[in-house]
Amino acid sequence: MNDIANLFPLGWSHYLLGGLIIGAGVALLFVLTGLVGGMSTVFSSTWSFALRRPFFQQERFTSSRHWRLVYAAGLVLGAFTWWWLLGDGQALSTELPPWMLLAGGVLVGYGARLANGCTSGHGICGLGSLQWPSLAAVLTFMTTAIVTANLVAGWRS
């Protein structure tokens, strides 16, 4: 039991509840509309409003950009509401330098494009619909995350 307390020093029940809510949300989106709610496509479809480059003007981006913006706004609003009702402000601060946050964002964005989807698309939606490429992507994401976290922890200590 002590190992679990070390892994989750703030408890695990809020992670379980958050996972259940996210799973229910993407399931509801799919059941009601047939749409898959991954987040990396939100980025590309949103850029299709402003950039006229052929990549961003693909039909898969231009035809879905409106509902994806609403989907992303709901994600942000939901996170803010959760923080406002139950949070204590910890989620709004970090000790990481801005360059590290920027580098992490660029690497995650590049990886999402390389994997043809992000962790939410593959991990929640892809695994939920039993897609084998999503299983390979999630195993790659998790392995990379575990190795990177351990390397960074070693550098910082």
C-alpha positions as CSV (number, residue, x, y, z in Angstrom):
1,M,0.0,0.0,0.0
2,N,2.9,2.3,0.7
3,D,4.0,1.9,-3.0
4,I,0.7,3.3,-4.2
5,A,1.0,6.2,-1.8
6,N,4.4,7.0,-3.2
7,L,3.1,6.8,-6.8
8,F,0.0,8.9,-6.0
9,P,0.9,11.2,-3.1
10,L,-2.4,13.2,-3.6
11,G,-4.5,10.1,-3.9
12,W,-5.8,8.2,-6.9
13,S,-9.6,8.6,-6.8
14,H,-9.6,11.9,-8.7
15,Y,-7.6,10.3,-11.5
16,L,-10.1,7.5,-11.7
17,L,-13.0,9.9,-11.7
18,G,-11.3,12.1,-14.4
19,G,-10.7,9.0,-16.6
20,L,-14.3,7.9,-16.3
21,I,-15.6,11.3,-17.2
22,I,-13.2,11.6,-20.2
23,G,-14.2,8.0,-21.3
24,A,-17.8,8.8,-21.0
25,G,-17.4,12.1,-23.0
26,V,-15.7,10.5,-26.0
27,A,-18.0,7.5,-25.9
28,L,-21.0,9.9,-25.9
29,L,-19.5,11.9,-28.8
30,F,-19.0,8.7,-30.8
31,V,-22.4,7.2,-30.0
32,L,-24.4,10.4,-30.7
33,T,-22.4,11.6,-33.7
34,G,-20.0,8.9,-35.0
35,L,-17.2,11.4,-34.5
36,V,-13.8,10.5,-33.0
37,G,-12.6,13.0,-30.4
38,G,-8.8,13.1,-30.6
39,M,-7.2,16.5,-29.9
40,S,-4.3,16.7,-32.3
41,T,-6.6,17.1,-35.2
42,V,-8.1,20.2,-33.4
43,F,-4.7,21.9,-33.9
44,S,-4.6,21.2,-37.7
45,S,-8.3,21.9,-38.3
46,T,-8.0,25.2,-36.4
47,W,-5.1,26.3,-38.5
48,S,-7.2,25.6,-41.6
49,F,-9.1,28.9,-40.8
50,A,-5.9,31.0,-41.2
51,L,-3.4,29.1,-43.3
52,R,-4.1,28.4,-47.0
53,R,-1.4,25.8,-47.4
54,P,-2.6,22.6,-49.0
55,F,-1.9,20.5,-45.9
56,F,-4.3,22.6,-43.8
57,Q,-6.9,22.8,-46.5
58,Q,-7.5,19.1,-46.7
59,E,-11.2,18.2,-46.5
60,R,-10.7,16.2,-43.3
61,F,-9.7,19.5,-41.6
62,T,-12.0,22.0,-43.2
63,S,-15.1,19.8,-42.8
64,S,-14.5,19.2,-39.1
65,R,-13.0,22.5,-37.8
66,H,-16.2,23.9,-36.4
67,W,-17.2,21.0,-34.2
68,R,-13.6,20.5,-33.2
69,L,-13.4,24.1,-31.9
70,V,-16.5,23.6,-29.8
71,Y,-15.0,20.3,-28.6
72,A,-11.7,22.0,-27.6
73,A,-13.6,24.8,-25.9
74,G,-15.6,22.3,-23.9
75,L,-12.4,20.6,-22.8
76,V,-10.9,24.0,-21.6
77,L,-14.2,25.0,-20.0
78,G,-14.5,21.6,-18.3
79,A,-10.9,21.8,-16.9
80,F,-11.5,25.3,-15.7
81,T,-14.8,24.3,-14.0
82,W,-13.2,21.3,-12.3
83,W,-10.3,23.5,-11.0
84,W,-12.7,26.3,-9.9
85,L,-15.0,23.8,-8.0
86,L,-12.4,21.4,-6.6
87,G,-8.9,22.8,-7.2
88,D,-6.6,24.5,-4.9
89,G,-4.6,26.5,-7.5
90,Q,-1.7,24.0,-7.7
91,A,-2.4,23.2,-11.3
92,L,-1.8,26.8,-12.3
93,S,1.9,26.9,-11.3
94,T,5.1,25.1,-12.4
95,E,8.7,25.4,-11.5
96,L,9.8,24.3,-15.0
97,P,11.5,27.0,-17.1
98,P,9.5,28.3,-20.1
99,W,12.0,26.9,-22.7
100,M,11.5,23.4,-21.3
101,L,7.7,23.7,-21.6
102,L,8.1,25.0,-25.2
103,A,10.5,22.2,-26.1
104,G,8.1,19.7,-24.7
105,G,5.2,21.1,-26.6
106,V,7.1,21.0,-29.9
107,L,8.2,17.4,-29.3
108,V,4.7,16.3,-28.4
109,G,3.2,18.1,-31.4
110,Y,5.8,16.5,-33.7
111,G,5.2,13.1,-32.2
112,A,1.4,13.5,-32.6
113,R,1.8,14.2,-36.3
114,L,4.3,11.4,-36.7
115,A,2.0,8.9,-35.0
116,N,-1.1,10.2,-36.9
117,G,-2.8,11.2,-33.7
118,C,-2.2,12.1,-30.1
119,T,-2.4,10.3,-26.8
120,S,-6.1,11.1,-26.4
121,G,-6.9,10.0,-29.9
122,H,-5.0,6.7,-29.7
123,G,-5.2,6.0,-26.0
124,I,-8.9,6.8,-25.4
125,C,-10.6,6.6,-28.8
126,G,-8.3,4.2,-30.6
127,L,-8.0,1.6,-27.9
128,G,-11.7,2.0,-27.1
129,S,-12.5,0.9,-30.7
130,L,-9.9,-1.9,-30.6
131,Q,-7.6,-0.3,-33.2
132,W,-4.3,-2.2,-33.4
133,P,-2.3,0.8,-34.7
134,S,-3.5,2.7,-31.6
135,L,-2.2,-0.1,-29.3
136,A,1.2,0.2,-31.0
137,A,1.1,4.0,-30.6
138,V,0.1,3.9,-26.9
139,L,2.8,1.4,-26.1
140,T,5.3,3.6,-27.8
141,F,4.0,6.7,-26.0
142,M,4.1,5.0,-22.6
143,T,7.6,3.5,-23.1
144,T,9.0,6.8,-24.3
145,A,7.3,8.7,-21.4
146,I,8.6,6.3,-18.7
147,V,12.2,6.4,-20.1
148,T,12.1,10.2,-20.5
149,A,10.7,10.7,-17.0
150,N,13.4,8.6,-15.5
151,L,16.2,10.3,-17.4
152,V,14.9,13.8,-16.4
153,A,14.5,12.7,-12.8
154,G,18.1,11.5,-12.9
155,W,19.3,14.8,-14.3
156,R,17.4,16.9,-11.8
157,S,18.6,15.1,-8.7
